[in-house]
Amino acid sequence: MSVFAPNTSCLSTRSKRRARNSPGSLLIHMEQSLCSLHSSHRLLEQWASAPMHCNVLVVVSTPKVPGRRSGGKAVVVCEPNITDVEAREDIAKHIIHNRVLDMLKHMKRSSSQVWVNNKMVTDLKQILKQWLMKYASRGYSREEKLRCLQDELGYTIKTRTLNKIEQRLQIPSVRKPPPREVARQAVIDEVSKDTLQLNGPVFIQTQLRLRGVMIPRDVVREIMHDHFDAGFTLRFPGHKKELIPRVALSSLGPFHELSANGHEKLSSQALQMGELSLPIYAYKDKWADFLLLLRLIPNARTAAALGHLFLDFVGETGCIPLQLTTDKGSEIGWQYAFQATLREAFAPDIDPDVYAVYMVLKSVHNTVIEGFWRWLRAKMGLNLKEFITRGKREHIFNPNVPLHVPLFYWIFVPIIQEQLDEFRAWWNNHRVRFQHDKNMPSGHIPAHAFEHPTHFAGVDCRIHVPQAAVDELREYLTEDVGPRDSHLLWPGLTLELEQTVQTAWEDIGSPRRDTLEV
């Protein structure tokens, strides 16, 4: 009889007698201890080499777990008539499915995870090393490691045992950092990726730890001070970031460059009144500081809506600018296409390499129109928002009532648009402050400079576009994205509803909506 039992004291007398009475049997007893963990490979090798005719008795005992009365035992006896290969497979599946080997319980318990090329993976030492390496890369403390080992692997040990295991398995730690020159080069390589020096020592240390390079934070900080000291000044709380360089604006005259942008301070996110949204879109001349269009539209984020709006603008003014400037975004697609098409068709002699057709800028650089929104907000935007949200505060408007949103649009869109028209008139007729070094008009009235550019040494750069060309582009746009009304009519405000509301409004005496004060 071949017996390998490091400790059989926990076996019952019946189990021992059963083993002794089984000629040629192999007795394997494994406990959840450090000894059994590192000897499991030898045990399973001896079990695998057992003769085909012998019985195999596997006894696995588990320690007492808090909350349970006692530890558990699993006994598997294979009959002599079972072949060796079948016995190995049955015993392995039994051990795995009953979680006797707790070191494997958090692996996916399927045959593909345990059997590779008809060979069972039995290197529990390597499995434990993988778990400890994961804990080390996450920066767990010793207490956290012990708790995770118990919860995830069912492996209960003390701190001293953990230290021995980590030393034996060569688990990296900040207490055992690499040589100073190796650490220095690793820190330099990692910090060099941060061109703007935005990340401090804690971030660099974490990045290195995730790659298995354990360096104390004080060492990382010292190395960064030696080689990247300027970064600490940039990251110091209260340090002012570098301002965007300011350069003088230049333009030849009216319609040389128009800036366009959307304003969403009255959008659904700002108003918090359900789906109610009141975005604004504007076109502003750079040279004269003249506001050509300031309009309330249902949606300022779709290319189709802005495409129809641009054609409305061209139809109203009868011309396009030499250059159109907007922010970046998918909503500029049709505007860009129409501007380029009309410029090429009606100003083919102007070199686009000298005078750009379209310019796309970041919002912080599109100052001609972005700076204007501050004036709109200060002069009337806050009052307008207060007027709109009063209906929510006084429980007059309820976004959950389907009729309230389209009814709001029918009543208040004309009122708000009238206020925008009045602000546009004020803006175009107020006097701009004088700037001594400005290359364009200053200390002027925008309407004066726009209508009489020669008074300010300007050149009228507008490119005239016939209405037939606008109609042709409108037809093309309608075939592609749908008619104008499907994009520029307010949601829910159908023709039938508008007629019903109009009738009700007339029945109550047709009160003038334009007399409401904002």
Buried (B, 14 or more C-beta within 10 A) or exposed (E): EEEBBEEBEEBEEEBBEBBEEBEEBBBBBBBBBBEBBBBBBEBBEEBBEBEEEBBBBBBBBBBEBEEEEEEBBBBBBBEBEBEBEEBBBBBBBBBBEEBBBBBBBBEEEEEEEBBEEEEBBBEBBEBBBEBBBEBBBEEBEEEEBBEBBBEBBBBBBEEEBBBEBBEEBEBBEBEEBBEEEEBBEBBBEBBEEBEEBEBBBEBBBBBBBEEEBBBBBEBBBBBBEEEBEEBBEEEEEEEEEEEEEEEEEEBBBBBBBBBBBBBBBBBBEBBEBBEBBBBBBBBBBBBBBBBBBBBBBBBBBBBBBBBBBBBBBBBEBEBBBBBBBBBEBEBBBBBBBBBBBBBEEBBEEBEBEEBBBBEBBEEEBBBBBBEBBEBBBEBBBEBBBEBBBEBBEEEEBBBEEEEBBBBBBBBBBEBBBBBBEEBBEEBBEBEBEEEEEBEBBBEBBBBBBBBEBEEBEBBBBBBEBEEEBBEEBBEBBBEEBEEBEEBBBBEBBEEEBBEEBEEEBEEEEEEEBEEEEB
